[in-house]
Amino acid sequence: MATVSFHRMLLVVLLALALVVGVLTPPARGQAAAGAECAVPLPIGEVTVGLTGSGLTVAKGNTPESFDAEVLGVLRDGIAPGVDMIIANLDSAAIAEAGIWFGMSGSPVYADDGRLIGAVSYSFSFERSSIAGLTPAEQMTKLYDYPGSTRSLSMEQDVQLPAAVRRRAAQASDATDRQLRGGMSPIPVPVGVSGLRRSRLPELEKRLEGTQDLKLYSAAAAERPKGDPADIFAGSNFVAALSYGDLTAAGSGTTTDVCDGMALAFGHPFIWEGRTAVSMHPAETIVIQPDGGFSFHIVNPGGVVGTVDQDRLTGVRARFSDGPDPTVASSDVASVTTGAERTGRTWINRDRDVPDLASFHLLTNLDTVFDKIGEGRTKLTWTATGTSGSGKPWKLRRTNRFANRFDASFESIFEMLEWLYILEDNRFTDVEFDHVQMTAKANESFQRLKLGTVRVAVNAGRYRKISAITRLRVRPGDVIKVRVPLKKFREDTAFRTVRLRLRVPRRLSGQSMRLAVLGGRSVAGETNPAAGTSLNDILDRMRRAESNNDVLARLQRNGGDAGPEVLRKAERALGNVVRGTRSVRVRVR
């Protein structure tokens, strides 16, 4: 009987040990995505100087490698009020060579007993180093309980280290005095952007600027097909994508923990949006790329495996799912010069990014088909569809022509970008985008027309030249006839003439105004979309707006801050972009 009791007791002890080991051991690949493992956070009160442990991060492929960690100190309120920062020295062959690279954000660090100390998330502002700032696991795992909190914490972009911590850091590593005095900042998020030439990246980077430092680089496209959730686990690569497809814009880092169908990563914000909805992807690291005093990882993102739904001070949280419901940006671009054609697709996760990313999607496809950056012209038709805040569907279709001597592709995207932004940022109602469809014809031959000497006649009278000092006298009901000679760029002889007619409204007796003759779209006047008084009015203004290939004659008067008040208008659409402005004063007797 005593022997049986002893064996039962031994079995209980072994089972208990197995459970402890199972709970405290860092999750193995393929287990965490199913929610079988959850890290146990080490309380910040137990994090002391000299505490040792090990971390996981990826230097190649998606298999984590281990690195050693030693705690140098805890910086009270080092990240924000109530959020401490753990300062640690990290050591591995890869870190010795590259330092803490952009993309290590979120790398989990475990104590020797298996509990999660925190995530690598901060590094020095100057030059590479092995000293890291960790976001405490105790704070980071609170993200599992969101949504709920709407608190706003002040984030210190540059964290100054106390003198005692600086001394220990200097003794434990090769950190320079300049690094130590400069303090620590959130590790920049490397954002892989597919499709865009390197020279295009700074322009997109400006438009994506936010709280967190983003480093854009040319990269592979993220895949549309669903990925494998088992590729997201503690220490694996982790990608949060604003868009994927032809124009992928995807920030990458490291998974800190996976628990109950959710994952934590980065240890600091991505773009610090709070509640958000961007897609989660696994990734394969190709190489750790040196870049001056720093290094960053270059990754190939995989397919969608979930939705990042929280983007907070202490990291990002994602749920395993089919991903957010994206806006589709699709394009069909063809060159009449070379016969090249391309059909492209980009999936954009957030409505606020649709103006920028749909426009840059078009740019990358135009660049591919033009196969050069230089002079040319395009004809672009785009159609945007969506719903208003009340759920009412809306649709906008626009055709325009563009010509530029230096960069025809870039010239072609800005009107669409501006108008989509006006719709998204309107002050009347929320706008959701469903689809932005674009069709473009590109021609490498630059051609643009300009106005010649404009002449006008009243009724059956003779034509005479107009200028800014000319005064035209008319009566209500008179017909003003306008003759507009058009010249090709850099040529002085007219190759065609456009004739327009305007009837003077009878209600204008005794008033003064101007007759304006315009080549191409004017941003002011009755068709200025930004001056709309409702979403429907904005859409109406866009539908009746002039195009760059129009020749227009307008009777107008000063409308104050809203621009000219257009009283009468005549127009003619041509096959080429037209530029130029002429005007004459008009007095109605």
N, C-alpha and C positions, 0 to 999 in steps of 0.2 A: 504493500500500500504506500509506504514511504517512497519507494522507487517511482511508482506511477505519479504521485504528487510532484515529485522532483521533475519528471519529464514534462508534466503539464506546465509547471512553472517555467521551465526552460523554453518551452514552446511559446508561452505568452511573452517572455522577454524577447525572443527572436522575432516574433511578429511585431512587437512594439518597435524594435530596432529597425525592422524593415520599413515600417510606416514612417519613422523619423527620417531614414535615409531617403525614402521615396519623396517625402515632402521637401527636404532640404537640399537635395541634389539638384543642380541646374538642369532644366528640362532638356531632354534629348531631341534631336531633329525628328520631326514628323509626329511627335506626341502632342506638342503644345497647341497646335492649331485646332485640335479637337477639344481643347479645354481640359485635358487630363492633368496638366501640371500648372501650378500657380506658385510663383516665388513667395517666400516669406520675407518681408522687409526687416532689416536690422534697425531697431529704434535708434534715432540719432543720438540719444543719450549714451548708447553703448559704443559709439564711434569715438575712438581715442587715438592719440598720437602713437604711432608704431604699429597700429592694427594692420595686419597683412591679409592679403587675399589674392584672388585671380579674376581676370576678366575674359570676355569673349568678343572677338571682332573678326571681320572678314578682310583678308588682304588679297585673296584670289578666289574666283568662283563664288560659291555661297556656303563654303564650309568654314565655320569659325575657327580661329586659332586662339590659343590661350596667351595671355600676358599677365605678368606679375604686377601687383599693386601694393603700395605701402602708404598708409595715411600719414600726412605731415601735420594735419591740424584741421579744425572745423572753424569756418568763418561764420560767426553768428550773423544772421540776417544778410548773408553775403550775396544772395540772389535777389531777395526782396524782403521787406518786413515780414518776419515770421517764417521765412524760408532760408535755411542755412545752406552754405556751400562747403562741401568736403574737399580739401586740397590733398591730392595724392600724387605720388611719383609712379609712373608706369614703366614697365620694362619688358621688351621682347626684341627679337631680331628685327622685325619689321618697324617697330617704333624707334629703335636705335638708328635705323637708316633714314626713315622718313619723318620722324617726330609724330606728334598727334595730327593726323591728317583730317581734312574736311571730308566728312562722311563717317567718322567714328562716333558722331553724336548719337547717343542712345546705347552705346556699348555697355552691357551690364558688368558690374564688378561685384563679386561675391566674397563674403568672409570665408575663412577656412572651414567653418561649420556649415557652409552652403547657403546661409541667409544672404539676401540681396542688400548690399551696401548702398548702391546707387548706380547712376548712369553717367558715363563720360559725356560732358556737355559744354565745358568751357575750356579755353586755352589762352595762351598768352597773345597779346596784341602784336608783338614784334618777334619775328623769326620763329623757327620751329623749336620745339622743346618736348620733353617727356613729362612735364608737370601739367596735370589736368585738374579742372574743377568738376566735381561730381554733384549732380542733383540727387539729394537723398531719396532713397527708395520709399521711406516713410511718407514723404510728401508726394512723390510721383504716383504711387499706387492709389492715392485718393482720387485720381482721375477715373478709376473704375466706377466710382459712385456718381459721377456726373451723368446727365445734366442735373441742374439744381442750383448750383452756385453761380451768381452773376457778379461776384466781387471783382474788383479791379485792383491789381497790385502794381506798384511802380517798379519797373524792371531796370536794374542797373546794367547798362551796356558795358561799362568798364568797372570791374570790381577791384578795388585796391587791397593789396595783401598787407596784413600787419607785419611789423618788423620781425617778430619772432618766427612767423611762418616763412617769411622771406629767408631768414637765416637757415632754417631747416631745409628749405627748397634748394638753396645754394649748395648746401652740404650734400644733399641727396642726388643732385643732378648737375648737368652742365648749364643750367639756366644762367643767363647773364644778368648783371645788375639792372641793365636797361629793361629787360623783360620783366624782372621782378617788380621794379618800380612802376612799370607801365600798367600792371594789373592784368586782369583776365576778362575776356569777352566771350559771349556765346560762340561756339564753333560755327563758322559760316556754313550754310547749307549749299552743297554743290547741286546746281539745277541743270540737268542735262536737257538740251534743246535740240530736237531733231529738225532737219530740213533747212534751217537757216544757215546761210554762209556766215563765216566768222565775223565778217565786217558788219553784218546785220545785228549781231547779238547786243551791242551796246544800246541800240535804240529800244529793243525789247526790254533790256535790263532796267532802263529808266522807267518804263511803264509798269514794271513789276515791283518797284521799290516799296519796301514796307518797313516794319519794325525790325525784323530779323534780316541779317546780312545774307544776301543770296549771291552765289558765284555761278554765273552762267557759263556753260561750255558746250561745244558741239558734241552731240551724242546720238545714240541710236533711238529709234522710235519705240515707244511702249506698244505692246500688242493689244489688239482688240479682243481676241478670244479669251475666255475665262482661264485664269491661271490656276496653279495648284496651291491651295491653302497650306499644305504641309511644308511649303518652302518658306513660310514665315514662322520663326521660332526664336527663342532667346539667343542673341548673338548673330542672327542672320541679317542679310541686307534688308532694308525697308525703304520703299519708295512711296511718296505722297505726290500724286500727279494733279496739276491744274487742268491738264489736257493730255490726250494720248492719240496716236495716229500719226498722220503726216507731220503735224506740228505738236510734238510732245514737249511739254514743259513740266519736268518731274524732279522734285527735290528728293535727295537720297540721304540715308543715314543708316542707323542700326536699330534692330529690334531689342528692346530692353526686357520685355516679359510678355508672355501670352497666358491668358487665364479666362476660362468660361466663355469662349467665343469672342474674346477681345484681345487686343494687342496694344502695348505701350511702346513708344519709340522716341528718339531724339533727345529727350531730357531738357529741351528748351522749345520755344515755339517754332513752327514752320513759318507762317506769316502772321501768327498771333491774332487769329480771327475770332477765337472763342468757339461757339457752335459753328460748324462748317460742314461741308459735304464734298470732299475730294476723294479720288479713288486710291486704294491701297494696292500696291504691286510688289511681288518679290523681284529680285534682281541678281545678276551675276556680275561680280567685280572682274573687270578686265585687267586693270593695272592701277597701282598707286602712282600718280603722275606728279613729279616735282614741279613746282611753280614758284620760282624765286625762293624766298625764305620759307615757303609753305609747301604742302603737298595735298592733293585731293584724289579721291578715287573716281575712276571712270567706270560706269556700270551699263549693262544691258538690262533694261526693265522687262519684266514678264507681263503676263496678262492680269486682268483685274481679279482680286481676291477679296475685296471688301471696301468699306467706306470709312475714311477718317472723319469722325464726327465731332471731335473735340481738339482744338488747337490752343493750348494753354501755356502759361508761364513755365510749368514744370515738364512739358512734353506734349506729345500728341497721342490720342487714343483712337483706335480703329475697331470696327466690328466686322467680322467675317460675314460676307454677304455677296450678292451679285453686283454690288457697287452702286453709286448714285445714278440717277436718271439724267444723262447728259444731253446737252444741245449738240446737234449734228451740224458741222460746217462742211459742206460738200462743194466741189468745184470741178468744172470741165474747162480746161484751158487748151487752146490750139494756136499754133503759129501759122499764119498764112505765108510766111517767108520760107520756112524749112519743112513744113508739114508735120512737125512734132506735135504730139497730143498727150495730154495726161488727165486722168480722172483721179481726184484725191478726196480723202476723208479725214476729218479730225473730230474727236469727241471732246467737248468742253464741259467741265463739271459744274462750274459756277456761272450764273447769269452775269455777274459783274465783270467776268473776264471775257465774255463773248465779243464785245467790240474790239478789244486788242487781239485776242487769239484768232478770231475768225479772219480779221484783216491780215494778220501775219501768216495765217494758213494760205490765204490767197497769194501773198508775196512769195512764199517759198515755191508754190506751184508756177507762178509767173516766171520766177528766176530759172526754174528747171526747164520750162518750155522756151523762154527767150534764149537761154543758154549763154547769157552775157549780162553784164551790167553796163548799160549805155543807152544811146538814143533809140527812140522808137515811139510807137503809139499803140493804144489799145482801145477796144470797145468792150465795156463791161456791163452786164446785166446781172443784178442780184435781187433775190427775193427773200425777205425775212418774214417768218410767221411766228406767232406766239399767242399768249393770253394775257389779259390785264389782271389786276388784283381782284376784280370781281368775277374772273373766270371767262370773260367775254373774249372770243378769238379776234385777232387782228392780223392783217397781211399788208405788206408793203413791197412793191416792185419798182425798181429804178434802173434806167439805162442811161449811161453817160459815156463820153469819150475823153481820152487823156493823151497828152503828148508831152514828151520831155526830151531835151537834148542830152541829158547826162544819166538819167536813171528812170527809164519808162516804167519799170515794174513798181518802184517805190511810189512814183507819182500816182499810180492807179489805185492805191489802197486808202488814201486819206479821206475822201468824201464818205465812203462807206464807214470807215472807222468813226468819223465825227458824227454821222447820223445815227449809227447804232448806239453810240455813247449818249446822244441826246435822248434817245428812246429809253435807255436803261436808267439814266439819271433824271428823268423828268420828275417834276415836283407834284404831280397829280395822283399817280397810282403806281403800284408795283407792276413791273413788266417781267414776264417769263418768256424766254426764247425757246422755241421748239426746233427750228431749222433755219439755217442761213445757206441758201443755195446760190452759187456764183457760176456764171458762164462768161468766159473772156476770149476774145480774138486778139492776138498780138501780131504786130507788124514791126520788123526791125527798121523800116524806113521812116525817118522823122518827117512829119509834115504838119505845118500849122499855118493858119491864115491870119491876116491882120487887116484892120480897117484902113481904107484909103481916105481920100478927101470926101466927106459926106456932103451931099447937097439936098436941099429941101425946096418944095414948092407948095403953095396953098391953092387948092382947087385947080383951076386951069392955068395958073400963073407960071412964070419961068422958074427954073431951078437956080438956086444960088448957094454958094459955099456957106458953111456955118462955122462959127468959132465961139469961144467962151465969151467974147464981147459982143457978139451979134445979138440983136433982139428981133424976134419974130412976132408980128402983130396978126392976130386972128380974131374971128368972130365965132360965137357958139354955132355949132353945126358945120363949120368949115372942115374940109378934108385936108390933112397935112400929108403930103406925099414925100417919102424919104428914099433917096437913091444912095446905096452903100456899095462902093467898089471894094473888092477884096483882093488882096495881094498875097502871094506866097512868101514864106519866110525868106528874108534876104533878097527879095526881088521888088522892083519899083513899078513894074507894069501890072495893071489889074488883069486878072484872068477870068473874072466873072463879076457880075453886079447883081445885088439883091435889092428888090424894090418892096417897100412896106407902105401901108396906108393907115392913118389914124383919124378918126372923126372926133372933133372937139366936143365934149359933152355940153349940152345946153345949160346946165346948172352952174357952169363955171364963169358966167359973165362977170367982168370986172376983176378977175383974179390974175395973179402972176404965178408962174411955175417954170419948169424947165422941160425941154425935150432932150432926153438922154438916149443916145444910140450906143449899144453895148455889143461887144463880141464875147460870148460865153456867159456862164452863170455869174450873177452878182450875189454876194452873200447877204446883201441888205435888201430891204423892201418887203413887200407883202408875202414873199415866199420864204423868208428867213425862218427855218424850222424852230430855232430856239425861242422865237417870240410867240410860239403857240400858247393858247389859253386853256388847253385841255389835251389829253392824249390824242383824241380824234382830230383836234385842230392841228397838232403837230404832224400827224400822218397826212392830213389834207395838204398842208403846206409842202411837205416832201413830195407828194404826188404831182403837184402842179409847178414845182420848182423848175427854173430854167436849166438847160444843160450846157456843157462847155462848147458844144457845136451849134448853139443857137446864135442867130443875129436878131437883136431886139431893138425896138423903138418904144420908149415909154414916156408918156406925159406924167410928170410926178412933181410933188412939192415936198418941202421939208416936213418930216413927221416927227422931229425931235429925236429922243434917244432910241425910239423904235426904228429909226431909219426912214427913208423916203416913203411917202404915201403915193402909191401908184394909182393914177386915175384912169389911164387907158394904156393898153399894151398891144403891140403887134410883133409877131416873131416868125422866124423861118429856120427850120432845122436843116443843117448841112451834114456832109459826110466827114468833115474835119473839124478839129478844134479851132475856134476863132478867138482872137484877143484884140482888145482895144476899146477905148471909150471916147466918145465925142458928145458935146452938149451945147445947147443954145437956150437963151432965155426966151420965154414965151409970155406975151401979154394978151389976155382975152378981153376984147373991147365990149 
